[in-house]
Amino acid sequence: MRLVGRSVLIVMLAVTGVACRRHTSPVQYVPTSPPAPTFRAWLYLQVFDQRPLSRGGIDSTRAGWVPGKFGIPRRVRVAENSVARSVWTATADAMGQLGIGATAGQHRLVATVMEFWEDYVGGSGTHVVVRYQLFDPSGAERWSAIVTSGSGEPGHLAESPPPMAPAPGAGGAFTYALADLAAHARAQFATPAFQQAMAR
């Protein structure tokens, strides 16, 4: 009986170790096309991570759930500050494709990350949601839009980025969602409303 009990305990500890072991998924934005050769305008781009408390708002490394070994859900974790950094890079690339620089200027473009989550346990897919706001030098908001991307959001790949081969695992899903974000953001930045607000 003691031998059996000890064996069961060892198995339980092994399974627990697999379930609780921290695994960090790589998150990286891959530019889908070259930027414009020269910038015709400049904005100062800022990104703020304001995700819900239970979905990365308290622990910024949390980014979702995926099935693990033995069917046990495994948390998706990303590197510290990689969410804001990746959204900044994707947004700056979308701006650059339209000839807009992202590191200077009297107008501020504020990108607030509202969602950056992957749920392949509940089946809702990948969600990346960013609210963009354009402020003039006085601090007045001149334009705003919410851009959604990822397999779990409506309008997924409405303006599809060029084909790419996502990396395996959760990081690959986020890589593709960020490309989707850049494509949708570029479409918003190309609208007359944004262009006119930027010129005020």
C-alpha positions in Angstrom: 0.0 0.0 0.0 2.8 2.4 0.8 4.5 1.7 -2.6 1.2 2.3 -4.4 0.6 5.5 -2.5 4.1 6.7 -3.2 3.7 6.0 -6.9 0.4 7.9 -7.1 2.0 10.9 -5.3 4.9 10.9 -7.8 2.6 10.9 -10.8 0.5 13.7 -9.3 3.6 15.8 -8.7 4.8 15.2 -12.3 1.5 16.2 -13.8 1.3 19.3 -11.6 4.8 20.2 -12.6 3.8 20.0 -16.3 0.7 22.1 -15.7 2.4 24.8 -13.6 5.7 25.1 -15.4 6.0 28.7 -16.8 6.5 28.9 -20.5 7.1 32.2 -22.3 5.8 32.5 -25.9 7.7 34.8 -28.2 5.7 37.8 -29.5 7.2 39.6 -32.4 5.8 41.8 -35.1 7.1 41.0 -38.6 6.8 44.0 -41.0 4.6 42.9 -44.0 5.9 45.5 -46.5 8.6 48.2 -46.6 7.8 51.7 -45.3 7.6 54.7 -47.6 11.1 55.9 -48.7 10.6 59.3 -47.0 8.3 60.6 -44.3 6.0 63.4 -45.3 4.6 63.9 -41.8 5.4 63.1 -38.2 3.4 62.0 -35.1 4.6 61.1 -31.6 3.3 57.6 -31.0 2.7 56.4 -27.5 1.4 53.0 -26.4 -0.3 52.3 -23.1 -1.2 48.8 -21.9 -4.7 49.0 -20.3 -5.9 45.4 -20.6 -8.6 44.0 -18.2 -7.3 43.1 -14.8 -8.0 39.4 -15.2 -6.5 39.3 -18.8 -3.0 40.8 -18.4 -3.9 44.0 -16.5 -2.3 42.9 -13.2 0.4 40.6 -14.6 1.5 42.0 -17.9 3.1 38.6 -18.9 -0.3 36.9 -19.0 -1.7 36.5 -22.5 -4.2 33.7 -22.5 -4.8 29.9 -22.3 -3.9 27.0 -24.7 -4.3 23.3 -24.3 -1.3 21.7 -22.6 -0.1 18.1 -22.1 -2.8 15.6 -21.0 -5.4 18.2 -21.9 -4.6 20.4 -19.0 -4.9 24.1 -19.9 -1.6 26.0 -20.0 -1.2 29.7 -19.5 0.2 31.7 -22.3 2.9 34.0 -21.0 4.9 36.6 -22.9 8.0 38.6 -22.0 7.7 41.7 -19.9 6.6 44.8 -21.9 6.4 42.8 -25.1 2.7 43.6 -25.7 3.2 47.4 -25.7 6.5 47.1 -27.6 4.9 44.9 -30.3 1.8 47.1 -30.7 4.1 50.1 -31.0 6.2 48.4 -33.8 3.1 47.3 -35.7 1.5 50.7 -35.5 4.7 52.5 -36.5 5.0 50.2 -39.5 1.4 50.9 -40.5 2.2 54.7 -40.3 5.4 54.3 -42.1 3.7 52.7 -45.1 1.8 55.9 -45.5 4.8 58.1 -45.1 4.1 59.1 -41.5 7.0 59.0 -38.9 6.2 57.8 -35.4 9.0 59.3 -33.2 8.4 63.1 -33.3 5.8 65.7 -34.0 3.5 68.1 -32.2 0.5 65.8 -32.6 0.3 62.7 -30.4 -1.1 59.4 -31.5 -2.0 57.4 -28.4 -2.6 53.6 -28.8 -4.3 52.0 -25.8 -4.1 48.2 -25.7 -7.5 47.0 -24.6 -7.1 43.3 -25.3 -4.2 41.0 -26.1 -5.4 37.5 -25.3 -5.5 34.1 -26.7 -8.1 31.5 -25.8 -7.8 28.2 -27.5 -9.3 26.4 -24.5 -12.6 28.1 -24.6 -12.4 28.3 -28.4 -12.8 32.0 -28.8 -9.4 32.5 -30.6 -6.9 35.3 -30.6 -8.0 38.9 -29.7 -6.0 42.1 -30.1 -8.0 45.3 -29.6 -6.4 48.8 -29.7 -8.0 52.2 -29.3 -6.3 54.9 -31.3 -6.6 58.6 -30.4 -5.1 61.6 -32.1 -4.4 64.7 -30.0 -3.4 68.1 -31.2 -0.7 70.2 -29.5 -3.3 71.7 -27.1 -4.3 68.2 -25.9 -7.7 68.1 -27.7 -8.8 64.9 -29.2 -9.2 65.2 -33.0 -9.8 61.6 -34.1 -10.3 58.2 -32.6 -11.0 54.6 -33.7 -11.0 51.1 -32.2 -9.1 48.6 -34.3 -9.6 44.9 -33.7 -7.6 42.0 -35.0 -7.1 38.3 -34.5 -9.0 35.1 -35.3 -11.5 35.8 -32.5 -12.5 39.3 -33.7 -15.1 40.4 -36.2 -13.7 41.5 -39.6 -10.6 39.2 -39.2 -8.3 39.9 -42.0 -10.7 42.2 -43.7 -7.7 43.8 -45.3 -5.4 40.8 -45.3 -1.7 41.2 -44.8 0.6 39.3 -47.2 0.9 35.6 -46.6 3.3 34.7 -43.8 4.3 31.5 -42.0 3.5 32.0 -38.3 5.9 30.6 -35.7 4.6 27.5 -34.0 2.6 27.9 -30.7 0.9 30.9 -29.3 3.6 33.3 -30.4 2.7 32.5 -34.0 -0.9 33.3 -33.5 0.0 36.7 -32.0 2.5 37.4 -34.8 -0.3 37.0 -37.3 -2.8 39.0 -35.2 -0.2 41.8 -35.1 0.1 41.7 -38.9 -3.7 41.9 -39.0 -3.6 44.9 -36.6 -1.1 46.7 -38.8 -3.3 46.2 -41.9 -6.4 47.4 -40.2 -4.6 50.4 -38.6 -3.1 51.4 -42.0 -6.6 51.4 -43.5 -7.7 53.7 -40.6 -4.7 56.1 -41.0 -5.4 56.4 -44.7 -9.0 57.7 -44.2 -9.8 61.3 -45.0 -10.9 61.8 -41.4 -7.5 60.9 -40.0 -5.6 62.8 -42.6 -7.6 65.9 -42.0 -7.3 65.6 -38.2 -3.5 65.2 -38.6 -3.3 68.4 -40.7 -5.2 70.6 -38.1 
